[in-house]
Amino acid sequence: MAEMDLSAIKAANVVDARGSACPGPLLEAKKGIGKVKVGEILEILSNDSATKNDIPVWANKVGHEPLGHLEADGYDRIFVRRNK
């Protein structure tokens, strides 16, 4: 699969979990993924440094596709494609 330009992604839903500590961003992602259709992308915003590692582990475990993350001004933008 070719590498995706994450900065060009238009997410179907954006979860803003900035200011929330672990496990808050993961719980928000779990709620947010239910609001996007299969094949669409969820974007999670978080300033908890563990989130960029936790979200891909969770996504792989439950059958979604972690697309990667971008660093923004003091937070991370994490992208997940819903697969089921």
mmCIF file of the N, C-alpha and C atoms, coordinates in Angstrom:
data_MODEL
# 
_entry.id   MODEL 
# 
loop_
_atom_site.group_PDB 
_atom_site.id 
_atom_site.type_symbol 
_atom_site.label_atom_id 
_atom_site.label_alt_id 
_atom_site.label_comp_id 
_atom_site.label_asym_id 
_atom_site.label_entity_id 
_atom_site.label_seq_id 
_atom_site.pdbx_PDB_ins_code 
_atom_site.Cartn_x 
_atom_site.Cartn_y 
_atom_site.Cartn_z 
_atom_site.occupancy 
_atom_site.B_iso_or_equiv 
_atom_site.pdbx_formal_charge 
_atom_site.auth_seq_id 
_atom_site.auth_comp_id 
_atom_site.auth_asym_id 
_atom_site.auth_atom_id 
_atom_site.pdbx_PDB_model_num 
ATOM 1   N N  . MET A 1 1  ? 0.848   -1.188 0.000  1.00 0.00 ? 1  MET A N  1 
ATOM 2   C CA . MET A 1 1  ? 0.000   0.000  0.000  1.00 0.00 ? 1  MET A CA 1 
ATOM 3   C C  . MET A 1 1  ? 0.891   1.247  0.000  1.00 0.00 ? 1  MET A C  1 
ATOM 4   N N  . ALA A 1 2  ? 0.561   2.195  -0.814 1.00 0.00 ? 2  ALA A N  1 
ATOM 5   C CA . ALA A 1 2  ? 1.331   3.436  -0.888 1.00 0.00 ? 2  ALA A CA 1 
ATOM 6   C C  . ALA A 1 2  ? 1.113   4.255  0.383  1.00 0.00 ? 2  ALA A C  1 
ATOM 7   N N  . GLU A 1 3  ? 2.133   5.001  0.761  1.00 0.00 ? 3  GLU A N  1 
ATOM 8   C CA . GLU A 1 3  ? 2.014   5.826  1.956  1.00 0.00 ? 3  GLU A CA 1 
ATOM 9   C C  . GLU A 1 3  ? 1.022   6.958  1.705  1.00 0.00 ? 3  GLU A C  1 
ATOM 10  N N  . MET A 1 4  ? 0.192   7.216  2.694  1.00 0.00 ? 4  MET A N  1 
ATOM 11  C CA . MET A 1 4  ? -0.862  8.211  2.581  1.00 0.00 ? 4  MET A CA 1 
ATOM 12  C C  . MET A 1 4  ? -0.369  9.566  3.083  1.00 0.00 ? 4  MET A C  1 
ATOM 13  N N  . ASP A 1 5  ? -0.791  10.635 2.416  1.00 0.00 ? 5  ASP A N  1 
ATOM 14  C CA . ASP A 1 5  ? -0.477  11.989 2.868  1.00 0.00 ? 5  ASP A CA 1 
ATOM 15  C C  . ASP A 1 5  ? -1.478  12.354 3.961  1.00 0.00 ? 5  ASP A C  1 
ATOM 16  N N  . LEU A 1 6  ? -1.078  12.162 5.203  1.00 0.00 ? 6  LEU A N  1 
ATOM 17  C CA . LEU A 1 6  ? -1.993  12.386 6.322  1.00 0.00 ? 6  LEU A CA 1 
ATOM 18  C C  . LEU A 1 6  ? -2.486  13.828 6.397  1.00 0.00 ? 6  LEU A C  1 
ATOM 19  N N  . SER A 1 7  ? -1.669  14.772 5.955  1.00 0.00 ? 7  SER A N  1 
ATOM 20  C CA . SER A 1 7  ? -2.081  16.175 6.040  1.00 0.00 ? 7  SER A CA 1 
ATOM 21  C C  . SER A 1 7  ? -3.232  16.499 5.095  1.00 0.00 ? 7  SER A C  1 
ATOM 22  N N  . ALA A 1 8  ? -3.487  15.619 4.115  1.00 0.00 ? 8  ALA A N  1 
ATOM 23  C CA . ALA A 1 8  ? -4.565  15.846 3.150  1.00 0.00 ? 8  ALA A CA 1 
ATOM 24  C C  . ALA A 1 8  ? -5.863  15.140 3.533  1.00 0.00 ? 8  ALA A C  1 
ATOM 25  N N  . ILE A 1 9  ? -5.851  14.385 4.619  1.00 0.00 ? 9  ILE A N  1 
ATOM 26  C CA . ILE A 1 9  ? -7.032  13.613 5.020  1.00 0.00 ? 9  ILE A CA 1 
ATOM 27  C C  . ILE A 1 9  ? -8.142  14.535 5.506  1.00 0.00 ? 9  ILE A C  1 
ATOM 28  N N  . LYS A 1 10 ? -9.346  14.249 5.045  1.00 0.00 ? 10 LYS A N  1 
ATOM 29  C CA . LYS A 1 10 ? -10.547 14.909 5.549  1.00 0.00 ? 10 LYS A CA 1 
ATOM 30  C C  . LYS A 1 10 ? -11.321 13.857 6.340  1.00 0.00 ? 10 LYS A C  1 
ATOM 31  N N  . ALA A 1 11 ? -11.189 13.892 7.653  1.00 0.00 ? 11 ALA A N  1 
ATOM 32  C CA . ALA A 1 11 ? -11.814 12.893 8.513  1.00 0.00 ? 11 ALA A CA 1 
ATOM 33  C C  . ALA A 1 11 ? -13.333 13.059 8.531  1.00 0.00 ? 11 ALA A C  1 
ATOM 34  N N  . ALA A 1 12 ? -14.028 11.936 8.636  1.00 0.00 ? 12 ALA A N  1 
ATOM 35  C CA . ALA A 1 12 ? -15.488 11.957 8.741  1.00 0.00 ? 12 ALA A CA 1 
ATOM 36  C C  . ALA A 1 12 ? -15.918 12.427 10.124 1.00 0.00 ? 12 ALA A C  1 
ATOM 37  N N  . ASN A 1 13 ? -15.066 12.207 11.121 1.00 0.00 ? 13 ASN A N  1 
ATOM 38  C CA . ASN A 1 13 ? -15.360 12.640 12.484 1.00 0.00 ? 13 ASN A CA 1 
ATOM 39  C C  . ASN A 1 13 ? -14.038 12.979 13.165 1.00 0.00 ? 13 ASN A C  1 
ATOM 40  N N  . VAL A 1 14 ? -14.038 14.041 13.961 1.00 0.00 ? 14 VAL A N  1 
ATOM 41  C CA . VAL A 1 14 ? -12.849 14.443 14.713 1.00 0.00 ? 14 VAL A CA 1 
ATOM 42  C C  . VAL A 1 14 ? -13.197 14.434 16.193 1.00 0.00 ? 14 VAL A C  1 
ATOM 43  N N  . VAL A 1 15 ? -12.410 13.689 16.962 1.00 0.00 ? 15 VAL A N  1 
ATOM 44  C CA . VAL A 1 15 ? -12.574 13.618 18.411 1.00 0.00 ? 15 VAL A CA 1 
ATOM 45  C C  . VAL A 1 15 ? -11.483 14.467 19.032 1.00 0.00 ? 15 VAL A C  1 
ATOM 46  N N  . ASP A 1 16 ? -11.872 15.483 19.792 1.00 0.00 ? 16 ASP A N  1 
ATOM 47  C CA . ASP A 1 16 ? -10.903 16.353 20.449 1.00 0.00 ? 16 ASP A CA 1 
ATOM 48  C C  . ASP A 1 16 ? -10.733 15.897 21.892 1.00 0.00 ? 16 ASP A C  1 
ATOM 49  N N  . ALA A 1 17 ? -9.661  15.143 22.136 1.00 0.00 ? 17 ALA A N  1 
ATOM 50  C CA . ALA A 1 17 ? -9.379  14.631 23.480 1.00 0.00 ? 17 ALA A CA 1 
ATOM 51  C C  . ALA A 1 17 ? -8.214  15.384 24.117 1.00 0.00 ? 17 ALA A C  1 
ATOM 52  N N  . ARG A 1 18 ? -7.908  16.570 23.596 1.00 0.00 ? 18 ARG A N  1 
ATOM 53  C CA . ARG A 1 18 ? -6.834  17.366 24.189 1.00 0.00 ? 18 ARG A CA 1 
ATOM 54  C C  . ARG A 1 18 ? -7.221  17.737 25.617 1.00 0.00 ? 18 ARG A C  1 
ATOM 55  N N  . GLY A 1 19 ? -6.267  17.633 26.523 1.00 0.00 ? 19 GLY A N  1 
ATOM 56  C CA . GLY A 1 19 ? -6.532  17.935 27.920 1.00 0.00 ? 19 GLY A CA 1 
ATOM 57  C C  . GLY A 1 19 ? -6.987  16.721 28.711 1.00 0.00 ? 19 GLY A C  1 
ATOM 58  N N  . SER A 1 20 ? -7.203  15.610 28.030 1.00 0.00 ? 20 SER A N  1 
ATOM 59  C CA . SER A 1 20 ? -7.627  14.380 28.682 1.00 0.00 ? 20 SER A CA 1 
ATOM 60  C C  . SER A 1 20 ? -6.437  13.436 28.801 1.00 0.00 ? 20 SER A C  1 
ATOM 61  N N  . ALA A 1 21 ? -6.236  12.869 29.979 1.00 0.00 ? 21 ALA A N  1 
ATOM 62  C CA . ALA A 1 21 ? -5.132  11.930 30.191 1.00 0.00 ? 21 ALA A CA 1 
ATOM 63  C C  . ALA A 1 21 ? -5.616  10.502 29.969 1.00 0.00 ? 21 ALA A C  1 
ATOM 64  N N  . CYS A 1 22 ? -4.688  9.616  29.750 1.00 0.00 ? 22 CYS A N  1 
ATOM 65  C CA . CYS A 1 22 ? -4.959  8.204  29.538 1.00 0.00 ? 22 CYS A CA 1 
ATOM 66  C C  . CYS A 1 22 ? -5.822  7.682  30.686 1.00 0.00 ? 22 CYS A C  1 
ATOM 67  N N  . PRO A 1 23 ? -6.885  6.958  30.432 1.00 0.00 ? 23 PRO A N  1 
ATOM 68  C CA . PRO A 1 23 ? -7.315  6.384  29.160 1.00 0.00 ? 23 PRO A CA 1 
ATOM 69  C C  . PRO A 1 23 ? -8.351  7.221  28.415 1.00 0.00 ? 23 PRO A C  1 
ATOM 70  N N  . GLY A 1 24 ? -8.509  8.485  28.773 1.00 0.00 ? 24 GLY A N  1 
ATOM 71  C CA . GLY A 1 24 ? -9.530  9.343  28.168 1.00 0.00 ? 24 GLY A CA 1 
ATOM 72  C C  . GLY A 1 24 ? -9.513  9.382  26.651 1.00 0.00 ? 24 GLY A C  1 
ATOM 73  N N  . PRO A 1 25 ? -8.368  9.652  26.004 1.00 0.00 ? 25 PRO A N  1 
ATOM 74  C CA . PRO A 1 25 ? -8.365  9.707  24.539 1.00 0.00 ? 25 PRO A CA 1 
ATOM 75  C C  . PRO A 1 25 ? -8.776  8.387  23.884 1.00 0.00 ? 25 PRO A C  1 
ATOM 76  N N  . LEU A 1 26 ? -8.378  7.269  24.493 1.00 0.00 ? 26 LEU A N  1 
ATOM 77  C CA . LEU A 1 26 ? -8.758  5.965  23.946 1.00 0.00 ? 26 LEU A CA 1 
ATOM 78  C C  . LEU A 1 26 ? -10.259 5.743  24.074 1.00 0.00 ? 26 LEU A C  1 
ATOM 79  N N  . LEU A 1 27 ? -10.824 6.118  25.202 1.00 0.00 ? 27 LEU A N  1 
ATOM 80  C CA . LEU A 1 27 ? -12.272 5.983  25.388 1.00 0.00 ? 27 LEU A CA 1 
ATOM 81  C C  . LEU A 1 27 ? -13.028 6.871  24.402 1.00 0.00 ? 27 LEU A C  1 
ATOM 82  N N  . GLU A 1 28 ? -12.519 8.076  24.171 1.00 0.00 ? 28 GLU A N  1 
ATOM 83  C CA . GLU A 1 28 ? -13.140 8.974  23.192 1.00 0.00 ? 28 GLU A CA 1 
ATOM 84  C C  . GLU A 1 28 ? -13.053 8.392  21.782 1.00 0.00 ? 28 GLU A C  1 
ATOM 85  N N  . ALA A 1 29 ? -11.917 7.763  21.459 1.00 0.00 ? 29 ALA A N  1 
ATOM 86  C CA . ALA A 1 29 ? -11.760 7.133  20.145 1.00 0.00 ? 29 ALA A CA 1 
ATOM 87  C C  . ALA A 1 29 ? -12.745 5.991  19.971 1.00 0.00 ? 29 ALA A C  1 
ATOM 88  N N  . LYS A 1 30 ? -12.944 5.203  21.011 1.00 0.00 ? 30 LYS A N  1 
ATOM 89  C CA . LYS A 1 30 ? -13.890 4.086  20.946 1.00 0.00 ? 30 LYS A CA 1 
ATOM 90  C C  . LYS A 1 30 ? -15.306 4.599  20.674 1.00 0.00 ? 30 LYS A C  1 
ATOM 91  N N  . LYS A 1 31 ? -15.684 5.712  21.314 1.00 0.00 ? 31 LYS A N  1 
ATOM 92  C CA . LYS A 1 31 ? -17.001 6.307  21.054 1.00 0.00 ? 31 LYS A CA 1 
ATOM 93  C C  . LYS A 1 31 ? -17.052 6.898  19.649 1.00 0.00 ? 31 LYS A C  1 
ATOM 94  N N  . GLY A 1 32 ? -15.977 7.574  19.255 1.00 0.00 ? 32 GLY A N  1 
ATOM 95  C CA . GLY A 1 32 ? -15.947 8.264  17.972 1.00 0.00 ? 32 GLY A CA 1 
ATOM 96  C C  . GLY A 1 32 ? -15.988 7.337  16.772 1.00 0.00 ? 32 GLY A C  1 
ATOM 97  N N  . ILE A 1 33 ? -15.387 6.152  16.879 1.00 0.00 ? 33 ILE A N  1 
ATOM 98  C CA . ILE A 1 33 ? -15.339 5.242  15.729 1.00 0.00 ? 33 ILE A CA 1 
ATOM 99  C C  . ILE A 1 33 ? -16.748 4.776  15.366 1.00 0.00 ? 33 ILE A C  1 
ATOM 100 N N  . GLY A 1 34 ? -17.634 4.742  16.335 1.00 0.00 ? 34 GLY A N  1 
ATOM 101 C CA . GLY A 1 34 ? -19.019 4.351  16.071 1.00 0.00 ? 34 GLY A CA 1 
ATOM 102 C C  . GLY A 1 34 ? -19.805 5.391  15.301 1.00 0.00 ? 34 GLY A C  1 
ATOM 103 N N  . LYS A 1 35 ? -19.269 6.581  15.172 1.00 0.00 ? 35 LYS A N  1 
ATOM 104 C CA . LYS A 1 35 ? -19.958 7.665  14.468 1.00 0.00 ? 35 LYS A CA 1 
ATOM 105 C C  . LYS A 1 35 ? -19.509 7.814  13.025 1.00 0.00 ? 35 LYS A C  1 
ATOM 106 N N  . VAL A 1 36 ? -18.574 6.954  12.580 1.00 0.00 ? 36 VAL A N  1 
ATOM 107 C CA . VAL A 1 36 ? -18.143 6.999  11.186 1.00 0.00 ? 36 VAL A CA 1 
ATOM 108 C C  . VAL A 1 36 ? -18.537 5.694  10.505 1.00 0.00 ? 36 VAL A C  1 
ATOM 109 N N  . LYS A 1 37 ? -18.761 5.758  9.212  1.00 0.00 ? 37 LYS A N  1 
ATOM 110 C CA . LYS A 1 37 ? -19.140 4.578  8.444  1.00 0.00 ? 37 LYS A CA 1 
ATOM 111 C C  . LYS A 1 37 ? -17.906 3.749  8.122  1.00 0.00 ? 37 LYS A C  1 
ATOM 112 N N  . VAL A 1 38 ? -18.128 2.475  7.835  1.00 0.00 ? 38 VAL A N  1 
ATOM 113 C CA . VAL A 1 38 ? -17.032 1.603  7.424  1.00 0.00 ? 38 VAL A CA 1 
ATOM 114 C C  . VAL A 1 38 ? -16.341 2.223  6.210  1.00 0.00 ? 38 VAL A C  1 
ATOM 115 N N  . GLY A 1 39 ? -15.025 2.286  6.259  1.00 0.00 ? 39 GLY A N  1 
ATOM 116 C CA . GLY A 1 39 ? -14.232 2.899  5.189  1.00 0.00 ? 39 GLY A CA 1 
ATOM 117 C C  . GLY A 1 39 ? -13.894 4.354  5.438  1.00 0.00 ? 39 GLY A C  1 
ATOM 118 N N  . GLU A 1 40 ? -14.597 4.994  6.372  1.00 0.00 ? 40 GLU A N  1 
ATOM 119 C CA . GLU A 1 40 ? -14.314 6.400  6.677  1.00 0.00 ? 40 GLU A CA 1 
ATOM 120 C C  . GLU A 1 40 ? -13.224 6.509  7.742  1.00 0.00 ? 40 GLU A C  1 
ATOM 121 N N  . ILE A 1 41 ? -12.753 7.728  7.944  1.00 0.00 ? 41 ILE A N  1 
ATOM 122 C CA . ILE A 1 41 ? -11.615 7.970  8.828  1.00 0.00 ? 41 ILE A CA 1 
ATOM 123 C C  . ILE A 1 41 ? -12.027 8.799  10.041 1.00 0.00 ? 41 ILE A C  1 
ATOM 124 N N  . LEU A 1 42 ? -11.525 8.355  11.205 1.00 0.00 ? 42 LEU A N  1 
ATOM 125 C CA . LEU A 1 42 ? -11.677 9.079  12.458 1.00 0.00 ? 42 LEU A CA 1 
ATOM 126 C C  . LEU A 1 42 ? -10.346 9.751  12.766 1.00 0.00 ? 42 LEU A C  1 
ATOM 127 N N  . GLU A 1 43 ? -10.395 11.001 13.169 1.00 0.00 ? 43 GLU A N  1 
ATOM 128 C CA . GLU A 1 43 ? -9.198  11.728 13.603 1.00 0.00 ? 43 GLU A CA 1 
ATOM 129 C C  . GLU A 1 43 ? -9.320  12.001 15.095 1.00 0.00 ? 43 GLU A C  1 
ATOM 130 N N  . ILE A 1 44 ? -8.278  11.661 15.842 1.00 0.00 ? 44 ILE A N  1 
ATOM 131 C CA . ILE A 1 44 ? -8.250  11.897 17.273 1.00 0.00 ? 44 ILE A CA 1 
ATOM 132 C C  . ILE A 1 44 ? -7.184  12.950 17.565 1.00 0.00 ? 44 ILE A C  1 
ATOM 133 N N  . LEU A 1 45 ? -7.564  14.005 18.282 1.00 0.00 ? 45 LEU A N  1 
ATOM 134 C CA . LEU A 1 45 ? -6.621  15.040 18.702 1.00 0.00 ? 45 LEU A CA 1 
ATOM 135 C C  . LEU A 1 45 ? -6.281  14.792 20.162 1.00 0.00 ? 45 LEU A C  1 
ATOM 136 N N  . SER A 1 46 ? -5.005  14.704 20.485 1.00 0.00 ? 46 SER A N  1 
ATOM 137 C CA . SER A 1 46 ? -4.618  14.421 21.867 1.00 0.00 ? 46 SER A CA 1 
ATOM 138 C C  . SER A 1 46 ? -3.258  15.031 22.180 1.00 0.00 ? 46 SER A C  1 
ATOM 139 N N  . ASN A 1 47 ? -3.133  15.564 23.391 1.00 0.00 ? 47 ASN A N  1 
ATOM 140 C CA . ASN A 1 47 ? -1.830  16.030 23.840 1.00 0.00 ? 47 ASN A CA 1 
ATOM 141 C C  . ASN A 1 47 ? -1.248  15.095 24.904 1.00 0.00 ? 47 ASN A C  1 
ATOM 142 N N  . ASP A 1 48 ? -1.830  13.912 25.056 1.00 0.00 ? 48 ASP A N  1 
ATOM 143 C CA . ASP A 1 48 ? -1.273  12.869 25.919 1.00 0.00 ? 48 ASP A CA 1 
ATOM 144 C C  . ASP A 1 48 ? -0.304  12.055 25.063 1.00 0.00 ? 48 ASP A C  1 
ATOM 145 N N  . SER A 1 49 ? 0.971   12.067 25.417 1.00 0.00 ? 49 SER A N  1 
ATOM 146 C CA . SER A 1 49 ? 2.001   11.459 24.566 1.00 0.00 ? 49 SER A CA 1 
ATOM 147 C C  . SER A 1 49 ? 1.790   9.963  24.336 1.00 0.00 ? 49 SER A C  1 
ATOM 148 N N  . ALA A 1 50 ? 1.109   9.268  25.215 1.00 0.00 ? 50 ALA A N  1 
ATOM 149 C CA . ALA A 1 50 ? 0.888   7.825  25.050 1.00 0.00 ? 50 ALA A CA 1 
ATOM 150 C C  . ALA A 1 50 ? -0.159  7.514  23.983 1.00 0.00 ? 50 ALA A C  1 
ATOM 151 N N  . THR A 1 51 ? -1.000  8.464  23.661 1.00 0.00 ? 51 THR A N  1 
ATOM 152 C CA . THR A 1 51 ? -2.112  8.210  22.747 1.00 0.00 ? 51 THR A CA 1 
ATOM 153 C C  . THR A 1 51 ? -1.652  7.769  21.370 1.00 0.00 ? 51 THR A C  1 
ATOM 154 N N  . LYS A 1 52 ? -0.574  8.371  20.835 1.00 0.00 ? 52 LYS A N  1 
ATOM 155 C CA . LYS A 1 52 ? -0.130  8.015  19.485 1.00 0.00 ? 52 LYS A CA 1 
ATOM 156 C C  . LYS A 1 52 ? 0.348   6.571  19.408 1.00 0.00 ? 52 LYS A C  1 
ATOM 157 N N  . ASN A 1 53 ? 0.655   5.952  20.552 1.00 0.00 ? 53 ASN A N  1 
ATOM 158 C CA . ASN A 1 53 ? 1.012   4.539  20.596 1.00 0.00 ? 53 ASN A CA 1 
ATOM 159 C C  . ASN A 1 53 ? -0.193  3.665  20.953 1.00 0.00 ? 53 ASN A C  1 
ATOM 160 N N  . ASP A 1 54 ? -1.034  4.147  21.863 1.00 0.00 ? 54 ASP A N  1 
ATOM 161 C CA . ASP A 1 54 ? -2.181  3.370  22.325 1.00 0.00 ? 54 ASP A CA 1 
ATOM 162 C C  . ASP A 1 54 ? -3.249  3.181  21.252 1.00 0.00 ? 54 ASP A C  1 
ATOM 163 N N  . ILE A 1 55 ? -3.535  4.227  20.488 1.00 0.00 ? 55 ILE A N  1 
ATOM 164 C CA . ILE A 1 55 ? -4.608  4.151  19.487 1.00 0.00 ? 55 ILE A CA 1 
ATOM 165 C C  . ILE A 1 55 ? -4.296  3.102  18.414 1.00 0.00 ? 55 ILE A C  1 
ATOM 166 N N  . PRO A 1 56 ? -3.091  3.062  17.829 1.00 0.00 ? 56 PRO A N  1 
ATOM 167 C CA . PRO A 1 56 ? -2.812  2.017  16.829 1.00 0.00 ? 56 PRO A CA 1 
ATOM 168 C C  . PRO A 1 56 ? -2.914  0.592  17.395 1.00 0.00 ? 56 PRO A C  1 
ATOM 169 N N  . VAL A 1 57 ? -2.483  0.397  18.637 1.00 0.00 ? 57 VAL A N  1 
ATOM 170 C CA . VAL A 1 57 ? -2.588  -0.926 19.258 1.00 0.00 ? 57 VAL A CA 1 
ATOM 171 C C  . VAL A 1 57 ? -4.059  -1.322 19.367 1.00 0.00 ? 57 VAL A C  1 
ATOM 172 N N  . TRP A 1 58 ? -4.890  -0.410 19.861 1.00 0.00 ? 58 TRP A N  1 
ATOM 173 C CA . TRP A 1 58 ? -6.324  -0.664 19.978 1.00 0.00 ? 58 TRP A CA 1 
ATOM 174 C C  . TRP A 1 58 ? -6.939  -0.918 18.601 1.00 0.00 ? 58 TRP A C  1 
ATOM 175 N N  . ALA A 1 59 ? -6.625  -0.077 17.619 1.00 0.00 ? 59 ALA A N  1 
ATOM 176 C CA . ALA A 1 59 ? -7.208  -0.202 16.280 1.00 0.00 ? 59 ALA A CA 1 
ATOM 177 C C  . ALA A 1 59 ? -6.887  -1.567 15.671 1.00 0.00 ? 59 ALA A C  1 
ATOM 178 N N  . ASN A 1 60 ? -5.647  -1.983 15.749 1.00 0.00 ? 60 ASN A N  1 
ATOM 179 C CA . ASN A 1 60 ? -5.258  -3.295 15.221 1.00 0.00 ? 60 ASN A CA 1 
ATOM 180 C C  . ASN A 1 60 ? -5.977  -4.420 15.948 1.00 0.00 ? 60 ASN A C  1 
ATOM 181 N N  . LYS A 1 61 ? -6.107  -4.288 17.245 1.00 0.00 ? 61 LYS A N  1 
ATOM 182 C CA . LYS A 1 61 ? -6.739  -5.333 18.059 1.00 0.00 ? 61 LYS A CA 1 
ATOM 183 C C  . LYS A 1 61 ? -8.203  -5.537 17.688 1.00 0.00 ? 61 LYS A C  1 
ATOM 184 N N  . VAL A 1 62 ? -8.908  -4.441 17.369 1.00 0.00 ? 62 VAL A N  1 
ATOM 185 C CA . VAL A 1 62 ? -10.339 -4.550 17.083 1.00 0.00 ? 62 VAL A CA 1 
ATOM 186 C C  . VAL A 1 62 ? -10.657 -4.573 15.589 1.00 0.00 ? 62 VAL A C  1 
ATOM 187 N N  . GLY A 1 63 ? -9.636  -4.565 14.741 1.00 0.00 ? 63 GLY A N  1 
ATOM 188 C CA . GLY A 1 63 ? -9.861  -4.733 13.310 1.00 0.00 ? 63 GLY A CA 1 
ATOM 189 C C  . GLY A 1 63 ? -9.966  -3.468 12.485 1.00 0.00 ? 63 GLY A C  1 
ATOM 190 N N  . HIS A 1 64 ? -9.531  -2.328 13.020 1.00 0.00 ? 64 HIS A N  1 
ATOM 191 C CA . HIS A 1 64 ? -9.508  -1.091 12.250 1.00 0.00 ? 64 HIS A CA 1 
ATOM 192 C C  . HIS A 1 64 ? -8.084  -0.849 11.752 1.00 0.00 ? 64 HIS A C  1 
ATOM 193 N N  . GLU A 1 65 ? -7.920  0.142  10.895 1.00 0.00 ? 65 GLU A N  1 
ATOM 194 C CA . GLU A 1 65 ? -6.611  0.397  10.289 1.00 0.00 ? 65 GLU A CA 1 
ATOM 195 C C  . GLU A 1 65 ? -6.012  1.701  10.802 1.00 0.00 ? 65 GLU A C  1 
ATOM 196 N N  . PRO A 1 66 ? -4.956  1.615  11.613 1.00 0.00 ? 66 PRO A N  1 
ATOM 197 C CA . PRO A 1 66 ? -4.282  2.847  12.022 1.00 0.00 ? 66 PRO A CA 1 
ATOM 198 C C  . PRO A 1 66 ? -3.498  3.406  10.838 1.00 0.00 ? 66 PRO A C  1 
ATOM 199 N N  . LEU A 1 67 ? -3.729  4.670  10.519 1.00 0.00 ? 67 LEU A N  1 
ATOM 200 C CA . LEU A 1 67 ? -3.097  5.284  9.349  1.00 0.00 ? 67 LEU A CA 1 
ATOM 201 C C  . LEU A 1 67 ? -1.842  6.073  9.698  1.00 0.00 ? 67 LEU A C  1 
ATOM 202 N N  . GLY A 1 68 ? -1.672  6.391  10.981 1.00 0.00 ? 68 GLY A N  1 
ATOM 203 C CA . GLY A 1 68 ? -0.505  7.151  11.402 1.00 0.00 ? 68 GLY A CA 1 
ATOM 204 C C  . GLY A 1 68 ? -0.906  8.388  12.184 1.00 0.00 ? 68 GLY A C  1 
ATOM 205 N N  . HIS A 1 69 ? 0.089   9.221  12.459 1.00 0.00 ? 69 HIS A N  1 
ATOM 206 C CA . HIS A 1 69 ? -0.190  10.450 13.202 1.00 0.00 ? 69 HIS A CA 1 
ATOM 207 C C  . HIS A 1 69 ? 0.691   11.585 12.693 1.00 0.00 ? 69 HIS A C  1 
ATOM 208 N N  . LEU A 1 70 ? 0.215   12.782 12.942 1.00 0.00 ? 70 LEU A N  1 
ATOM 209 C CA . LEU A 1 70 ? 0.955   14.005 12.631 1.00 0.00 ? 70 LEU A CA 1 
ATOM 210 C C  . LEU A 1 70 ? 1.126   14.787 13.925 1.00 0.00 ? 70 LEU A C  1 
ATOM 211 N N  . GLU A 1 71 ? 2.266   15.430 14.063 1.00 0.00 ? 71 GLU A N  1 
ATOM 212 C CA . GLU A 1 71 ? 2.457   16.319 15.200 1.00 0.00 ? 71 GLU A CA 1 
ATOM 213 C C  . GLU A 1 71 ? 1.952   17.700 14.818 1.00 0.00 ? 71 GLU A C  1 
ATOM 214 N N  . ALA A 1 72 ? 1.149   18.265 15.706 1.00 0.00 ? 72 ALA A N  1 
ATOM 215 C CA . ALA A 1 72 ? 0.632   19.621 15.495 1.00 0.00 ? 72 ALA A CA 1 
ATOM 216 C C  . ALA A 1 72 ? 1.240   20.506 16.582 1.00 0.00 ? 72 ALA A C  1 
ATOM 217 N N  . ASP A 1 73 ? 0.679   21.663 16.804 1.00 0.00 ? 73 ASP A N  1 
ATOM 218 C CA . ASP A 1 73 ? 1.215   22.624 17.762 1.00 0.00 ? 73 ASP A CA 1 
ATOM 219 C C  . ASP A 1 73 ? 0.852   22.206 19.193 1.00 0.00 ? 73 ASP A C  1 
ATOM 220 N N  . GLY A 1 74 ? 1.656   21.320 19.782 1.00 0.00 ? 74 GLY A N  1 
ATOM 221 C CA . GLY A 1 74 ? 1.416   20.894 21.160 1.00 0.00 ? 74 GLY A CA 1 
ATOM 222 C C  . GLY A 1 74 ? 0.506   19.694 21.307 1.00 0.00 ? 74 GLY A C  1 
ATOM 223 N N  . TYR A 1 75 ? 0.131   19.064 20.226 1.00 0.00 ? 75 TYR A N  1 
ATOM 224 C CA . TYR A 1 75 ? -0.719  17.874 20.300 1.00 0.00 ? 75 TYR A CA 1 
ATOM 225 C C  . TYR A 1 75 ? -0.482  17.001 19.071 1.00 0.00 ? 75 TYR A C  1 
ATOM 226 N N  . ASP A 1 76 ? -1.037  15.802 19.108 1.00 0.00 ? 76 ASP A N  1 
ATOM 227 C CA . ASP A 1 76 ? -0.939  14.868 17.982 1.00 0.00 ? 76 ASP A CA 1 
ATOM 228 C C  . ASP A 1 76 ? -2.294  14.704 17.327 1.00 0.00 ? 76 ASP A C  1 
ATOM 229 N N  . ARG A 1 77 ? -2.249  14.489 16.015 1.00 0.00 ? 77 ARG A N  1 
ATOM 230 C CA . ARG A 1 77 ? -3.442  14.161 15.225 1.00 0.00 ? 77 ARG A CA 1 
ATOM 231 C C  . ARG A 1 77 ? -3.271  12.702 14.791 1.00 0.00 ? 77 ARG A C  1 
ATOM 232 N N  . ILE A 1 78 ? -4.130  11.811 15.276 1.00 0.00 ? 78 ILE A N  1 
ATOM 233 C CA . ILE A 1 78 ? -4.023  10.383 15.012 1.00 0.00 ? 78 ILE A CA 1 
ATOM 234 C C  . ILE A 1 78 ? -5.198  9.978  14.122 1.00 0.00 ? 78 ILE A C  1 
ATOM 235 N N  . PHE A 1 79 ? -4.892  9.179  13.083 1.00 0.00 ? 79 PHE A N  1 
ATOM 236 C CA . PHE A 1 79 ? -5.901  8.822  12.090 1.00 0.00 ? 79 PHE A CA 1 
ATOM 237 C C  . PHE A 1 79 ? -6.143  7.317  12.087 1.00 0.00 ? 79 PHE A C  1 
ATOM 238 N N  . VAL A 1 80 ? -7.432  6.931  12.062 1.00 0.00 ? 80 VAL A N  1 
ATOM 239 C CA . VAL A 1 80 ? -7.820  5.519  12.041 1.00 0.00 ? 80 VAL A CA 1 
ATOM 240 C C  . VAL A 1 80 ? -8.950  5.344  11.025 1.00 0.00 ? 80 VAL A C  1 
ATOM 241 N N  . ARG A 1 81 ? -8.798  4.337  10.147 1.00 0.00 ? 81 ARG A N  1 
ATOM 242 C CA . ARG A 1 81 ? -9.873  4.014  9.194  1.00 0.00 ? 81 ARG A CA 1 
ATOM 243 C C  . ARG A 1 81 ? -10.721 2.895  9.805  1.00 0.00 ? 81 ARG A C  1 
ATOM 244 N N  . ARG A 1 82 ? -12.039 3.096  9.804  1.00 0.00 ? 82 ARG A N  1 
ATOM 245 C CA . ARG A 1 82 ? -12.942 2.067  10.318 1.00 0.00 ? 82 ARG A CA 1 
ATOM 246 C C  . ARG A 1 82 ? -13.061 0.947  9.287  1.00 0.00 ? 82 ARG A C  1 
ATOM 247 N N  . ASN A 1 83 ? -12.829 -0.282 9.692  1.00 0.00 ? 83 ASN A N  1 
ATOM 248 C CA . ASN A 1 83 ? -12.866 -1.411 8.781  1.00 0.00 ? 83 ASN A CA 1 
ATOM 249 C C  . ASN A 1 83 ? -14.054 -2.337 8.983  1.00 0.00 ? 83 ASN A C  1 
ATOM 250 N N  . LYS A 1 84 ? -14.782 -2.164 10.067 1.00 0.00 ? 84 LYS A N  1 
ATOM 251 C CA . LYS A 1 84 ? -15.935 -3.046 10.295 1.00 0.00 ? 84 LYS A CA 1 
ATOM 252 C C  . LYS A 1 84 ? -17.006 -2.368 11.095 1.00 0.00 ? 84 LYS A C  1 
# 
